[in-house]
Amino acid sequence: MADTHLDPNVLSALQEVMEDEYPELLDTFIRDSEERLKLLQNYADAMQLRDAAHSFKGSSSNMGAIRLAELCHELEQRANQKSLAGIEKLVGEIDGEFAIVRPLYEAEKQRSLSE
């Protein structure tokens, strides 16, 4: 598991706390992330974009998705400044990073189910 994308210590701690609910937590994060990505791609204004980026940053951070949380933080900061120039590129980077971490979470789920 690439340390630049996922923090294995966070996942390990989550699995310890969640026990049998851990696979469901991973599924929920993936589903919620897909919804948040849609919001980021179809935002109405800077405020909506900021709120979506903020909640995505929080969940990504809680789930150990380091780079995803960083990108969402950057997007949140940009939206706070009402500077939406180049936002599509940043949303594209977030989308790309989620495309990297999603299969890592899927693999983590399968690993936890086979223990």
C-alpha positions as CSV (number, residue, x, y, z in Angstrom):
1,M,0.0,0.0,0.0
2,A,1.6,3.3,-1.1
3,D,2.3,5.5,1.9
4,T,1.8,8.6,-0.2
5,H,-1.8,7.6,-0.8
6,L,-3.0,5.8,2.3
7,D,-1.7,5.8,5.9
8,P,-1.6,2.2,7.0
9,N,-1.4,3.2,10.7
10,V,-4.8,5.0,10.3
11,L,-6.4,2.0,8.7
12,S,-5.0,-0.3,11.3
13,A,-6.4,1.8,14.1
14,L,-9.7,2.0,12.4
15,Q,-9.9,-1.7,12.0
16,E,-9.1,-2.2,15.6
17,V,-11.8,0.2,16.7
18,M,-14.5,-0.9,14.2
19,E,-13.7,-4.6,14.3
20,D,-16.5,-6.4,12.3
21,E,-17.9,-3.1,11.0
22,Y,-14.6,-2.2,9.3
23,P,-15.5,-3.5,5.8
24,E,-18.8,-1.5,6.0
25,L,-16.9,1.6,7.0
26,L,-14.7,1.2,3.9
27,D,-17.8,0.7,1.7
28,T,-19.4,3.8,3.2
29,F,-16.3,5.9,2.6
30,I,-16.2,4.8,-1.1
31,R,-19.9,5.6,-1.6
32,D,-19.7,8.9,0.2
33,S,-16.6,9.9,-1.8
34,E,-18.4,9.2,-5.1
35,E,-21.2,11.5,-4.0
36,R,-18.8,14.2,-2.9
37,L,-16.9,14.0,-6.2
38,K,-20.2,14.6,-8.0
39,L,-20.7,17.7,-5.9
40,L,-17.2,18.9,-6.6
41,Q,-17.7,18.4,-10.3
42,N,-21.1,20.1,-10.4
43,Y,-20.8,22.9,-7.9
44,A,-23.1,25.9,-8.1
45,D,-20.9,28.4,-6.3
46,A,-17.7,28.9,-4.3
47,M,-19.5,28.3,-1.0
48,Q,-21.0,24.9,-2.1
49,L,-17.6,23.9,-3.5
50,R,-15.9,24.9,-0.2
51,D,-18.3,22.9,1.9
52,A,-18.0,19.8,-0.3
53,A,-14.2,20.1,-0.3
54,H,-14.2,20.6,3.5
55,S,-16.3,17.5,4.2
56,F,-14.4,15.4,1.7
57,K,-11.1,16.6,3.3
58,G,-12.4,15.5,6.8
59,S,-13.5,12.0,5.7
60,S,-10.4,11.5,3.6
61,S,-8.2,12.5,6.6
62,N,-10.2,10.2,9.0
63,M,-9.8,7.3,6.6
64,G,-6.0,7.9,6.1
65,A,-6.2,9.1,2.5
66,I,-3.3,11.5,2.9
67,R,-3.0,12.9,-0.6
68,L,-6.7,13.1,-1.2
69,A,-7.1,15.1,2.1
70,E,-4.3,17.5,0.9
71,L,-5.9,18.1,-2.4
72,C,-9.3,18.7,-0.8
73,H,-7.7,21.1,1.6
74,E,-6.1,23.0,-1.3
75,L,-9.5,23.2,-3.0
76,E,-11.2,24.4,0.2
77,Q,-8.6,27.2,0.5
78,R,-9.1,28.2,-3.1
79,A,-12.8,28.3,-2.7
80,N,-12.5,30.4,0.4
81,Q,-10.6,33.0,-1.6
82,K,-13.4,32.9,-4.2
83,S,-10.6,32.2,-6.7
84,L,-12.1,29.6,-9.0
85,A,-9.5,29.9,-11.7
86,G,-8.0,26.5,-12.4
87,I,-10.6,24.8,-10.2
88,E,-11.4,22.2,-12.8
89,K,-7.8,21.0,-12.9
90,L,-7.8,20.6,-9.1
91,V,-11.1,18.8,-9.1
92,G,-9.6,16.6,-11.8
93,E,-6.6,15.8,-9.6
94,I,-9.0,14.9,-6.7
95,D,-10.9,12.6,-9.1
96,G,-7.6,11.1,-10.2
97,E,-6.4,10.5,-6.6
98,F,-9.7,8.9,-5.7
99,A,-9.3,6.6,-8.7
100,I,-5.9,5.5,-7.2
101,V,-7.2,5.1,-3.6
102,R,-10.5,3.4,-4.4
103,P,-9.0,0.1,-5.4
104,L,-6.6,0.3,-2.4
105,Y,-9.7,0.5,-0.2
106,E,-11.3,-2.3,-2.1
107,A,-8.2,-4.5,-1.6
108,E,-8.1,-3.5,2.1
109,K,-11.8,-4.5,2.5
110,Q,-11.1,-7.9,0.9
111,R,-8.0,-8.4,3.1
112,S,-10.0,-7.6,6.2
113,L,-12.8,-10.0,5.2
114,S,-10.4,-12.9,4.7
115,E,-8.8,-12.5,8.1
